[in-house]
């Protein structure tokens, strides 16, 4: 059963149907978002694509699209250039365009991070009309605490407003980062970022999750979800590749204890051989969107069951 969607007032009446359609495409009608995050070719350069235990096929950018075309995801999030290169061959995928990205070369001890906008909504919307691809929304990264946060707030606010004017959904990547940020994984600080995303009008906010901390992190993470409110969905980063069952258990805790509205996974999917990558994507979707148990999701990952919805 499809969720009742609270359409923001920044979406004009004549675009409400488009917004609802795009929201439902992205969330498969569940109100939750399983994002296949594929912006790392810029963000991490080649670090994620070659190395020990990383299959050779991972280095080819088309690998993203092959996985997304076979697996049951919500959206594939990446830069428009990749979509322009490969979208013709993968027209059934739902796309979210990442409109700013930076590399990891300049470290924060030298300069606080700033990720400038590459493209504006009108350009993306024209591309959507030109190609007829399922471009459902746009995404933008903010580094909370950076010397340049006000510039990023300005760009994000305009991006969200103009995207809503076109009936597109919006996702903010929100990371505390800069010389004056002592602990990027502080849950109280992450919760502050969730509140900022809501103030900017985002539909979803992608936030760090302190995977390495001890204790009942999922219970503590409720502060983050509460800070965002019920109109901006919190989705957690997947982070570095982890053992499959342990990762699926964490996703289950995020969705069912913290009450997050989804997850954004990159390396935990694409740093695997193709069949395994598709199966773990389906397993994550089962937990995130369709209330699967860890046991049943792990059976999907092992190839013993198929995802049903």
C-alpha positions in Angstrom: 0.0 0.0 0.0 1.4 3.4 -1.0 2.2 5.9 1.6 0.4 9.2 1.9 2.8 11.8 0.6 3.0 15.3 2.2 3.7 17.4 -0.8 5.8 20.5 0.2 4.2 23.9 -0.5 7.3 24.7 -2.7 5.8 22.3 -5.3 3.3 24.3 -7.4 -0.2 22.8 -7.9 0.5 21.9 -11.5 3.6 19.9 -10.5 2.1 18.0 -7.6 1.4 14.9 -9.7 4.9 14.9 -11.0 6.3 15.2 -7.5 4.2 12.4 -6.2 5.1 10.2 -9.2 8.8 10.9 -8.7 8.6 10.3 -4.9 6.8 7.0 -5.5 9.3 5.9 -8.2 12.2 6.6 -5.9 10.7 4.9 -2.9 8.8 2.2 -4.8 5.6 3.5 -3.1 6.9 2.7 0.4 8.0 6.2 1.6 11.5 4.8 2.2 14.5 5.2 0.0 17.0 2.5 -1.0 19.7 4.6 -2.8 22.5 3.0 -4.7 25.1 5.7 -4.1 27.5 5.9 -7.1 29.2 9.3 -6.8 32.6 7.9 -5.6 34.4 8.1 -9.0 34.8 11.8 -8.0 34.5 11.7 -4.2 37.1 8.9 -3.7 38.9 9.0 -7.1 40.1 5.4 -7.8 40.4 4.3 -4.2 37.2 2.2 -4.2 37.7 0.5 -7.5 41.1 -1.3 -7.4 42.8 -3.2 -4.7 42.8 -6.4 -2.6 39.5 -8.3 -2.7 38.0 -5.8 -5.3 37.0 -7.6 -8.5 38.5 -6.2 -11.7 35.1 -5.4 -13.2 34.4 -2.9 -10.5 36.7 -0.4 -12.2 34.4 0.1 -15.2 31.9 2.9 -14.5 29.2 0.9 -16.4 29.3 -1.7 -13.6 27.1 0.7 -11.5 24.5 0.6 -14.2 24.6 -3.2 -14.8 24.0 -3.8 -11.1 21.2 -1.2 -10.9 19.5 -2.6 -14.0 19.4 -6.2 -12.5 18.9 -5.4 -8.8 15.8 -4.0 -7.1 16.9 -0.6 -6.0 15.1 2.7 -5.5 17.4 5.1 -7.3 20.9 5.2 -8.7 22.6 8.4 -7.5 25.5 9.7 -9.6 26.8 12.6 -11.7 24.9 13.7 -14.8 27.9 12.9 -17.0 27.8 9.2 -16.2 24.0 9.2 -16.8 24.6 10.9 -20.2 27.2 8.2 -21.1 25.3 5.1 -20.1 21.6 6.1 -19.6 20.7 5.3 -23.2 21.5 1.6 -22.5 19.7 1.6 -19.1 16.5 3.5 -19.5 14.5 1.6 -16.8 16.7 2.8 -13.9 15.4 5.6 -11.7 18.2 8.2 -11.5 19.0 10.9 -8.9 21.5 13.5 -10.2 24.3 14.5 -7.8 24.9 18.1 -8.7 28.1 18.8 -6.7 31.1 16.6 -5.9 34.7 17.1 -4.9 37.8 14.8 -4.6 39.4 13.7 -1.4 42.8 15.2 -2.2 42.7 18.5 -0.3 42.6 17.6 3.4 40.7 19.6 6.0 43.9 20.7 7.8 44.8 22.8 4.8 41.4 24.1 3.9 37.8 23.5 5.0 35.8 21.6 2.4 33.5 23.2 -0.1 31.8 21.3 -2.9 30.6 23.8 -5.6 27.5 23.2 -7.7 28.2 21.7 -11.2 24.7 22.1 -12.8 21.5 23.9 -12.1 18.0 22.4 -12.0 16.9 23.9 -15.3 19.8 22.1 -17.1 18.9 18.8 -15.4 15.2 19.2 -16.1 16.0 20.0 -19.8 18.1 16.8 -19.9 15.2 14.8 -18.4 12.8 16.1 -21.0 15.3 15.6 -23.8 16.2 12.0 -22.9 12.9 10.8 -21.3 14.9 9.1 -18.6 13.4 8.5 -15.2 15.3 11.3 -13.4 13.3 11.6 -10.2 15.4 14.1 -8.2 18.7 15.9 -7.4 21.2 15.6 -4.6 23.7 18.0 -3.1 26.5 17.7 -0.4 26.9 20.1 2.5 29.8 20.1 4.9 28.4 21.3 8.2 30.9 23.3 10.1 33.0 24.2 7.1 34.1 27.9 6.8 32.0 27.7 3.5 28.8 26.3 4.9 26.8 29.5 4.3 27.7 29.3 0.6 26.6 25.6 0.5 23.4 26.5 2.4 22.6 29.1 -0.2 23.2 26.8 -3.1 21.2 24.0 -1.5 18.3 26.2 -0.6 18.0 27.4 -4.2 18.5 23.9 -5.6 15.7 22.5 -3.4 13.3 25.3 -4.2 13.8 25.0 -8.0 13.7 21.2 -7.9 10.4 21.3 -6.2 9.1 23.8 -8.7 9.8 21.2 -11.3 8.3 18.3 -9.4 11.6 16.7 -8.5 12.5 15.2 -5.1 15.6 16.3 -3.2 18.3 14.6 -1.1 21.0 16.4 0.9 24.3 14.7 1.8 25.0 16.3 5.2 28.4 15.7 6.8 30.0 17.6 9.7 33.4 18.3 8.4 36.1 21.0 8.9 39.0 22.1 11.1 36.6 23.1 13.9 34.7 19.8 13.9 36.4 17.5 16.4 34.2 14.4 16.0 32.4 13.9 12.7 30.6 10.8 14.2 29.1 12.6 17.2 25.4 11.6 17.1 24.3 14.9 18.7 26.2 16.8 15.9 24.8 14.5 13.2 21.3 15.2 14.6 22.0 18.9 14.2 22.7 18.3 10.5 19.4 16.5 10.2 17.6 19.5 11.5 19.5 21.8 9.1 18.4 19.6 6.2 14.7 20.0 7.2 15.1 23.7 7.5 16.5 23.7 3.9 13.4 21.8 2.8 15.1 18.5 1.8 12.9 15.4 1.2 15.7 13.1 2.5 19.0 13.6 4.2 21.9 11.2 3.9 23.9 11.2 7.1 26.9 9.4 8.7 26.2 6.5 11.0 28.8 5.7 13.7 29.4 2.1 12.7 32.5 1.7 14.8 31.0 2.9 18.1 30.0 0.5 20.9 26.7 0.3 22.7 23.2 0.5 21.4 23.9 2.9 18.6 20.6 2.3 16.9 18.7 3.5 20.0 21.0 6.6 20.4 20.5 7.4 16.7 16.8 8.1 17.3 17.9 11.6 18.3 18.9 12.1 14.6 15.6 10.9 13.3 13.7 13.0 15.7 15.7 16.1 14.8 14.7 15.7 11.2 11.0 15.4 12.0 8.5 13.4 10.0 8.7 15.3 6.7 12.4 14.8 6.0 13.5 11.2 5.8 16.8 10.2 7.4 18.9 7.7 5.3 22.2 6.4 6.6 25.5 6.0 4.7 26.6 2.4 4.1 30.3 3.2 4.6 33.1 0.8 3.9 32.5 -2.8 2.8 31.5 -5.1 5.7 30.7 -8.7 6.1 27.2 -9.2 4.6 25.3 -10.6 7.6 26.7 -8.1 10.0 25.9 -5.2 7.6 22.3 -6.5 7.0 21.8 -6.7 10.8 22.9 -3.1 11.1 20.5 -2.0 8.3 17.7 -3.8 10.1 18.5 -1.9 13.4 18.6 1.4 11.6 15.2 0.8 10.0 13.4 -0.9 12.8 15.0 0.6 16.0 16.2 4.1 14.9 13.2 4.4 12.5 15.2 5.8 9.6 13.6 6.1 6.2 16.2 4.3 4.2 19.9 3.8 3.4 22.4 4.9 0.8 24.8 2.1 -0.1 27.7 2.1 -2.5 30.8 0.1 -1.6 28.8 -2.6 0.3 27.2 -3.3 -3.1 29.5 -2.7 -5.9 32.8 -3.9 -4.4 31.6 -7.5 -5.0 31.3 -9.8 -8.0 28.2 -9.1 -10.1 25.9 -11.9 -8.8 26.8 -11.2 -5.2 26.4 -7.4 -5.7 22.8 -7.9 -7.1 21.9 -10.3 -4.3 23.1 -8.0 -1.5 21.3 -5.1 -3.1 18.1 -7.1 -3.1 18.7 -8.1 0.5 19.1 -4.5 1.6 16.0 -3.5 -0.3 14.1 -6.3 1.4 14.9 -5.0 4.8 14.7 -1.3 3.9 11.5 -1.2 1.9 9.6 -4.5 2.6 10.1 -5.3 6.3 12.2 -8.5 5.7 13.9 -10.0 8.7 17.7 -10.3 8.7 17.3 -14.1 8.3 15.2 -13.8 5.2 17.3 -11.0 3.7 20.4 -13.1 4.3 18.7 -16.0 2.5 18.3 -13.6 -0.5 22.0 -12.7 -0.3 22.9 -16.4 -0.2 20.8 -17.0 -3.3 18.4 -19.3 -1.4 15.4 -17.0 -1.9 14.2 -14.3 -4.3 13.0 -10.8 -3.2 9.2 -10.7 -3.4 7.1 -7.5 -3.1 
